[in-house]
């Protein structure tokens, strides 16, 4: 009798977890962010993709370049997407080799990056 309840419960939990992942409705944004990360990892400064504030925070500090060094083909998975006024905020999981980061990206209404923050995933 107990087995009859466990199997449907396990199926419900597994299918619920599968549904919890947000669908990437803007794959072009994910592709752009992947390209920006690849260029930063290669030592390039894709200033045209950033606002002045975003470039100063991300490219000026050099921390993203140090973290991404050697990660020329990052893999991104969308975890969350939100809209704040005219800005869009994205949260990604970034995998590259044995390293995993959490990436927060804010796009403004002109589709330029206003903030790009990369942190180790815990």
N, C-alpha and C positions, 0 to 999 in steps of 0.2 A: 504494500500500500504506500509506503514511504517513497519508493522509487517512482511511483506514478506522479508525485508532486515535484520531485527534484528535477526531472527532465524538462517539463514545461517551464519551470522557473529558470533553469540554466539557459534555455533557448531564449526566453524573454530578456534576460540580462545581456546575453551576447548580442542579440539583435538591437537592443537599446543602446549598447555601446557603439555599435556600428553606425547608428543613426545620429549619434552625438557629434560626429565630425562634421563641421560646416562644409558645404559644397563650395568649391572654388568657382564662383560665378564670374570672376574677372581674371581668367588665366593670363591675359595680356599684362596685367599688373604683376603677377607672379613672375612672368618671363622677364619683364623689365627689371624687377628687383634682383632676379638671379643674374642678369647681365651686369647690373651695377656692382653686385658683390664680386663677381668674377673679375671685373676691371679693377676694382680696389685691391683684390688679392694679387693681381698682376702688377701692381705698383702704379697703375694709371689713376688719374683724378678726373672722374666723369662729372665735372662741374656743371655741365649743361643740364643734368638731371636733378640738380639741387637748387633750392632757393639760397640766397646769400646766407641766411641764418643756418640752414641745413648744412651747407658746405663748410661753414666755419666750425660747426659742432662736430661734424663727421670727418671731413677731410683735413681740417686744420689740426685736429688733435693727433691724428695718425693712429689712434688706438684700434680702429677697425682694420686698418692695413696690417698692423702687427698681429691681431688675432686671426685674420684670414690668410696670412702668409702661407703659401703652398696649397691653398684650397681653390684651385682654378675651376672646379666643377661642383659647386655647392648644390645640394638637393633641398628644395623648399617644400614645406607642407603647411598650408593655411590652417591655423588653429582658431582664429577669431577675426571678424571684420566688424567695424563699427563706423557710424557716421556721426560727426560732431560738427554741426553747422554745415559749412561748405568743405570741410576737411574729411578725409577718410583715413581711418586708422586700421592697420593690419598687424596681426600677430602671427608670426611664422615660427616653425621649427626648422632649423637649418642643420643638415647633416653633411659632414665632409670627413671621410675616413673614419677615424675613431673619435672625432670631436663633434659635439652637439651644442648648438647655441639656441637661444631664444632671441628672435629679432622683432623689434617693434619699428614700424614704418608709418609715418604720417605723410599723406599726400595732400597738397592744397588743391584748390579748384582748378588751377592751371596744370595739374598733373605733374607737379614737381615735388621732390622730397623735401619736406620741411624738418623732418627729424628721422634719423636712422640710429637705433640703439641696439647694440649687440651684446648679449650677456651669456655666460655659460649656463647651460640648462642643468637644473638640479634634479 
